Amino acid sequence: MFGISLPQRFLEMNTIFISILIEALPFVTLGVLISGIIQIFVTEEMIAKIMPKNKILAVIFASFIGILFPSCECGIVPIVSRLVAKGVPISAGIAFMLTAPIINPVVLFATFIAFGSDWKMAIFRAMGALFVANIVGIFIAYRFKGNPFNENFHIHHHHSHEKTPFMKKIWQTLEHAVDEFFSMGKYLVIGSFIAAAVQTYVKTATLVSIGHGKAGSSIVMMALSFILSLCSEADAFIASSFRTTFSTGALLAFLIFGPMVDIKNLMMMLSTFKKRLVLMIVSSIFVCVLVYSLFF
């Protein structure tokens, strides 16, 4: 290159960055397409009809609906606010918000591929998500009263879905998917870049030395997942690159905490929900994920 040689570390970082992106893109693309289909074809009324009336049952039920909703955490807050506005209890909405980015087939399959086609991590990850979401949801059901939305949040109501012709719905689905792809894409690129930089320039020994003992290493990995703010369709590829450094428990803390709370997701929650509710959600997730990770 005209005699200009880039530093070796920079080239390494570039290689890691591109490989993370290439591995993640197919999953993100699939995620936004399915999210677009849900956005346009699934009405909130359908969901409100099937919600159990009992508080605890509603939380448990909602925590499992995520299986059908392959949405990355980037797009989950708007979906949840729409559901809550249509009458789904906030505690059930939160349980759904926490599991949907983790237990859906796209993410579990990505986790399976990332960990060398081994189902073990994917299963532990799904179990952890359900454990955390149910405890947090039930806690919110009994501890939080009143309107969950903050003052400056306004809900946009979609008009009736019936009148839209089918082809127009298909078009709207694609439009939605493209929009979401670009809004998620920039977080993915930034997250991949930070991850590549951390892996290249921060000596893994430093990370390990910060995280002494089981709890310490889980907390370090939770902090890392928060800072990297990856899409849940992509984070397993990054977690698996830390396999040689961290225990299974710490990797699970990364894989469960990140999709539930990260920088972009927290900003979206704060713009939608009351601060007190967000604080309750985040602190209870932290405790539950930490406890779960100590079993491994």
N, C-alpha and C positions, 0 to 999 in steps of 0.2 A: 504493500500500500504506500507507494512513493516514499519508502524508507521510514514511514512513521510506524513504530511498533506500539501497539496498545499493551498496557501492563497485563501480565499473565492472569492475575486475580480478576481483572475486569472481564477478560474473555471467559474465564470460568463462570463468573456470575451470569454473563450473557447466555452461556450454554444452559445453565440451570433454569434461568428465566424462561427461555424458549421451550425447554422440555416440559416445564410445569404448564405453560400455556397450551401446548399441543395436546397434552394429556387431558386437560380440563375442558377444552372447547366443545368436544362432542356432547359432553354431559350437560354443559350449560345450554347448548343449542336445543337439546331435547327438552330440558327443563322449561325454557321459555315458550316452546311450542305448546307443551301440555298446559302451562299456566295460561296461555292465550285461549286455549279451548275451554278451560274452566271459566275464565273471565266472561266469555261470551255465551256459553251454553248452559252453565249450571246457575240456576237462580237461587238467591238466598232463601226464597220461600221454600224451595225443596229441602234445604238444610234445616230451616226452622221447624218444618213438619216432623222431621225424624229425630229431633233433639229430645232426650228424656227430660221429664219435669223435675225429677229428683236431683238435688245439687251434686251429690257425689257421683251418681250414675252419669250425669251430664258431663262431668269432668273426665271420667274414665272413657265414656263414649267418644268425646271430642279428641282425646289423646290418640285414639286409634284411627280417626278419620284421615289423619295425615298420610296414611298408607295410600289413599286415593288422590292426594294433592301434591304432586311433585312440584313444590314451589321452593325455590331457594329462599334463605332468610331475607334476601334483598327485597323480595316481593311480598313477604308474608304479612307485614304490618297493615298495608292497605286492605288486604283480604280480610284480616281479623276485624279491623275497624268497621268494615262494611257488614260483616256478620253480626257484630255486637249491636250496631245501629238497627239491624233488622230484628233484634230481640233475643239473640243468643246470649246467655249469661256471660259476664266478663270472665268468670273463673274458667268456664269451658272454652271461651275464646283464647285465653292465655294457654291452657293445656294444648290446644290445637296449634297455637303459634309456636310452642316449644318443640313439639314432636314433628310437625309437618316437614321442616327442613332436614330431618334426620331419618325418619322411618319410611320415607317414600322409596319406591323400588329403584329409582334412578340413583339416589345417593347410596343406598345399600349395595347396589351393583358396582358403583364406582369404588366403594370401600373394599369390596371383594377383589376387584381387579388390582387396586393399589397395593393391597397386602398379599400379592403373589397368588391370586386366585384361592384364597383361604377364607372360608366363611366365618371363622372364629371372631375376628375383629368386628365384622359387620353385625353379627348376632349380639355380641357384648355391647356394641354401640346402640343398637335398637333397644335392648333391655334397659340400658342406662337412661336413654331418652324417655322411655315410658315411666320409669321409676321417678325421675326428677319431675317430669311434667305433672304426674298425678299428685305428688306431694305438694308441689307449688300451687297447682290449681285448687286443691282442697283447702290449703292454707288461705288462699285469696278468697275462696267462697265464704269462709267463716270470719276472716279478719277485715275484708274491705267492703264498706257500704257506700252507697251513693253513686253519683254519676262518674264513670271512669274517665270521660273525655275532658281534656283541659279546655279552658275558656275559648281560646282562639281556634279551636278545631271545628271545622264545619264539614258535615257529611254531604257528599254529592249523591243525590238519588238517581239511579239509572231508570230510564222509563221502561215501560213494559217490553218484554222480550218478544212477545207473541208476533207483533206486526212486522218484524224484520224478516225479509226474505232469506232463505237458506244461504244463497251465494254471498249475500251481503254479510251474513254472519261469518262465513269462511274468511272473507276479506278482512273483517274486523279482527278476527282471531290472528291472522297473519300480521296485521298492523300492530296489534298488541304485543305479539311475540317479538317483532323487530324493535319496537320501542324498548321493551324490557331487555332485549339482547344488548342494546347499546348502553342502557343505564346500568345493567349488571356488568357489561363488558369492561367499563372503565374501572369498576372496583376490582374486577378480576385481574386486570393488567397491573394496577397499582399493588394489589395484594401479592401477586406473583413476583413483582419486582422487589418488594420489601423482603419477601421470603427468600428470594435468591441472594439478595444483599446480606441478609442475616446469616444465611448458610455459608456464604463466601467469606465474609469479613469478621463475623463473631465466631471466635474459636468455640467449638462445641464444648471444649473443656470448661470454658467460662460458664456456659449455661448449666452444665452439670454441677459445677462447684457452687453456683447460686442455689441450685435445688438440692440441698442435702436431705437425705431421708425421703420417705414416701410422700408425706404431705408437702414437703418443700418442692419436690420435683413436679407434683401435680399442680401446685400453685404457679410455678414458673411456666408450665405448659398452658395453663389457663390464661395467664397474662399474655403469652405469646399469641394464642389464638385470638384474643381480643384485639391485639395490636395489628396482626396480619389481616384481620377482617376478610377472610376468604369466603367465597361462595361455598355452600355445603356440598355442591356437586364436585368441587375441586379440592377441598381441604385434605381428603384422605391421601392424595398423592404427596402432599407436603408432610403430613404426619408420618407416612411410611419412610420418608427420608431421614427421620430421627430414630428409626427402629433400633439402630445399634447403640444409641446413646441413652434412650429413656426406657423405663419399664412400661409394660402393658397398661398399668394403671394410669401413668402420666399421659400416655398417648390417648387413652380413652377420655381423660379429663380435657385434652385438647379437642378431641373429636365431638364431645358432647357440649362443652361450654361455648366453643366458637360459634356454632350455628344458633345458639340461644341468645348469646350476648356478644356483639362485636361493635366496632365503632359506628359503622353505617346503620346497623340495626338499632343501636341505642339512640342515635340521633332521630331516627324515624319514630321510635317509641315516645321519646320526649316531646316530639311535635304533635303527637296524637293523644297521649294519656296524661293524667295528672302525675306530677313529679313524685308524690307520695306512693302512688301505685307502682310506678317504675322502680322506685327504690326498694319496695317490698319484693317485686319480681326478681330484680337483679341479686339482692342479697340472699334471698332464699334459694335461687339457682346455684349461687356460689357454694353455699353450705352443702346442698344436696349432691352436687357434682363431686365435691371434695370427698364427702363420705363414701359415695359409690366407688370412686377411684381407689380408695384404700383397701377394697376387697381383692384387688388384683396384685 
